[in-house]
């Protein structure tokens, strides 16, 4: 069984997972996995999205993803939940699975703790409400001045940050395994890693990065993979930022941290 991991796709699965960009797939089967560290690119249902999800489903491997901040959470969270390899998932396609927050999955004898989500920081124009009587006026103002903004339930969802229940479940699941897992997969990263990467000014600490910081300090693991920051960077101490690279999971004999 092979397990690969990569960063944000933003729905451009055909660019990331064609055979030229990812030749390893020629030797893979559905028992092999590719994990996306958030911003997978699940948007509003459309013929275009359905076509490329079906294309991805036909790939020889199984695609797994944690959610990022750029996902349609109304769509994801309306899907039925099911148990799979120890944790809870949404099955987007037969072999395209959303790994829910705070879960621990057993993949090929290795344990993976997953926790998606992140704050959107490129919204200087704020979040517009589509039923606001001044919506068109605000929209025209921001568009003319090219100020980034989002629209609630169209391009932004409050669920980009976790609920108290999701956070509680994550801590309880880690406590149940003695705060030991082989790997952690998230979208954003702990507060201290943002500081190490000199990203604090662009990505201020928030309640999710602080929550992940608690997990960083308490948990023994081999590697922590995350996306969100659009860079490939070995942070050290087990942390690894990923963007367009697709790499094999660094299999360790034991927890190194």
Beta strands, then each sheet from edge to edge (+ up, - down):
strand 1: 3-6
strand 2: 33-37
strand 3: 62-66
strand 4: 81-84
strand 5: 87-93
strand 6: 96-99
strand 7: 103-107
strand 8: 110-115
strand 9: 127-128
strand 10: 150-151
strand 11: 183-186
strand 12: 223-226
strand 13: 233-236
strand 14: 239-241
strand 15: 246-248
sheet 1: 4+ 5- 6+ 3+ 2+ 1+ 15-
sheet 2: 7+ 8- 11- 12- 14- 13+
sheet 3: 9+ 10+
end
